[in-house]
C-alpha cells in the first residue's frame, strides 16, 4: 500500500465528474490520495479499509464519500489473493468529481456554501447509512448506465442527497492531517502489508522497524507522525476490527476470539476492545443481537 499522490485524470477522462466501474478478482492494494473527491459503493467484496487514520473492516454494501487529498485503500482479505480468479469477486462503483470546478459551477447557482460545507466533512471520509445509502446506491447504479444529460441530471441528484443527508458517520479523526510524502512509499507499503498479513501472530516492534530500515525509536516517531497514532494502537485497531467481524459472523466465544485475533491474553483483549469500541466484547455481542 503506497501513499502516493494520484492524478485521476490520467486514467479517467473527466471535466467536473467521471464514473468508473471496478470489477476484478480483488481490489488494488495501493494506498494513495488524489485531489478529486471520490464516492465509492462497494457492491461485492470484504476486507480491511484505511481512510486517513481510520482503520476498519469493510464488507459488501458500504457507501463512502472521500474528500480531496485523504489517503485511502480498500485491502481485501488474504483469501482474495490465494484463491483463483473465478473464486473471488471485487466489484465497486466509483464517482469522481473535481472539488474546485464543482465549487465554481455551483456558486453560479448560489449553492457554493452548501458544497463547501459538504467538502469540509468529506475531508474526514463520510460513511452513509439508512435511507441515504439506499438512495445513493440506486443513483450510482443509474449514473453508470447513463450518458449525456441524463448522467448530468443524476449527478446533480447525488449532490442534493449528499448535501441534505444527516445519515452518516465521519471516519478520520477531527484533527487528522495528511502528512504522507512520496519518499514514504516503500516504508508504509511494507509495514501495512506485514500487519494485515500477520496481525494474528505476535508482531514484534523491532521486526517491523527493520522492515522500514529504521531503529525502533526512529520508527515509532515516524509511524506516529504519518498515521497520527502509535504502531501498537494501529495494530490493536486491526485486531479488534477483525474480532468485530467474527462477532458479526456469529462467533460468540470471547476467549477464542482473543487468541484468533492475535492477543496473548483475554484480559488484554477485553481492555483494548473497551478502549477502541467504548464497550466490552459481551456488550458488543448483545448490541449485534438487537
C-alpha positions, 0 to 999 in steps of 0.5 A: 500500500503506497501513499502516493499522490494520484492524478485521476485524470490520467486514467479517467477522462473527466471535466467536473465528474467521471464514473468508473466501474471496478470489477476484478478478482480483488481490489488494488492494494495501493494506498494513495490520495488524489485531489478529486473527491471520490464516492465509492459503493462497494457492491461485492467484496470484504476486507480491511479499509484505511481512510486517513487514520481510520482503520476498519473492516469493510464488507459488501454494501458500504457507501463512502464519500472521500474528500480531496487529498485523504489517503485511502485503500480498500485491502481485501482479505488474504483469501482474495489473493490465494484463491483463483480468479473465478473464486473471488469477486471485487466489484465497486462503483466509483464517482469522481468529481473535481472539488474546485470546478464543482465549487465554481459551477455551483456558486453560479447557482448560489449553492457554493456554501452548501458544497463547501460545507459538504467538502469540509466533512468529506475531508474526514471520509463520510460513511452513509447509512439508512435511507441515504445509502439506499438512495445513493446506491440506486443513483450510482447504479443509474449514473453508470448506465447513463450518458449525456444529460441524463448522467448530468441530471443524476449527478446533480441528484447525488449532490442534493442527497449528499448535501441534505443527508444527516445519515452518516458517520465521519471516519478520520479523526477531527484533527487528522492531517495528511502528512504522507510524502512520496519518499514514504512509499516503500516504508508504509507499503511494507509495514501495512502489508506485514500487519494485515498479513500477520496481525494474528501472530505476535508482531514484534516492534523491532521486526517491523522497524527493520522492515522500514530500515529504521531503529525502533525509536526512529520508527515509532516517531515516524509511524506516529507522525504519518498515521497520527497514532502509535504502531501498537494502537494501529495494530490493536485497531486491526485486531479488534476490527477483525474480532468485530467481524467474527462477532458479526459472523456469529462467533460468540466465544470471547476467549477464542476470539482473543487468541484468533485475533492475535492477543496473548491474553483475554484480559488484554483483549477485553481492555483494548476492545473497551478502549477502541469500541467504548464497550466490552466484547459481551456488550458488543455481542448483545448490541449485534443481537438487537 
